Amino acid sequence: MILDYEPGDKVTNPNNKDWGIGQVQSIINDKVTVNFENAGKKVINAKNIKLERVS
């Protein structure tokens, strides 16, 4: 799987818009660690949830 974001990128979780904008902290295999403004740090399985990049 090729992800279209990298550490430092801003993203949102389309399934949880109330989490706000998050910044990608790290990507290890399919696990993406994101620090969201309203939900804190979350580890997301990129196989199950497609994060949306914020431009």
SENUGU-8371 format. One record per residue (C-alpha): residue number from 1; x, y, z. Coordinates in Angstrom, 1 decimal, padded with zeros to 4 digits, m for minus. Layout:
<atoms>
balum_east_north_up
NUM_X_Y_Z .
...
</atoms>
This chain:
<atoms>
balum_east_north_up
1_000.0_000.0_000.0 .
2_001.3_003.4_m001.0 .
3_000.1_006.3_001.2 .
4_m000.3_009.8_m000.2 .
5_000.9_011.5_003.0 .
6_004.1_011.7_005.1 .
7_005.1_012.9_008.5 .
8_004.3_016.6_009.0 .
9_001.3_016.5_006.6 .
10_m002.1_017.8_007.8 .
11_m005.0_015.3_007.5 .
12_m008.6_014.7_008.6 .
13_m010.4_011.4_009.5 .
14_m013.5_011.3_007.3 .
15_m015.2_009.0_009.8 .
16_m014.6_011.3_012.7 .
17_m014.6_014.9_011.4 .
18_m015.1_016.2_015.0 .
19_m011.5_015.2_015.7 .
20_m010.4_018.2_013.7 .
21_m007.2_018.6_011.7 .
22_m004.4_016.3_012.6 .
23_m000.7_016.2_011.9 .
24_000.9_013.0_010.8 .
25_003.6_012.1_013.3 .
26_004.9_008.7_012.0 .
27_004.1_005.9_009.6 .
28_005.2_002.4_010.3 .
29_003.9_m000.2_007.9 .
30_000.1_000.5_007.8 .
31_000.0_002.2_011.2 .
32_m000.2_006.0_011.0 .
33_000.2_008.0_014.2 .
34_m001.7_011.3_014.0 .
35_m002.0_014.1_016.6 .
36_m005.5_015.6_016.2 .
37_m006.4_019.0_017.5 .
38_m009.6_017.8_019.3 .
39_m008.8_014.1_020.0 .
40_m005.1_014.0_020.8 .
41_m002.8_011.3_019.5 .
42_m004.4_008.4_017.6 .
43_m002.9_005.4_015.8 .
44_m004.8_004.6_012.7 .
45_m004.7_001.5_010.6 .
46_m004.4_002.8_007.0 .
47_m005.9_m000.4_005.7 .
48_m009.2_000.3_007.4 .
49_m009.4_004.1_007.4 .
50_m008.4_006.4_004.5 .
51_m007.2_009.7_005.9 .
52_m007.9_012.8_003.8 .
53_m005.0_015.2_003.2 .
54_m005.7_018.9_004.0 .
55_m004.1_021.3_001.6 .
</atoms>
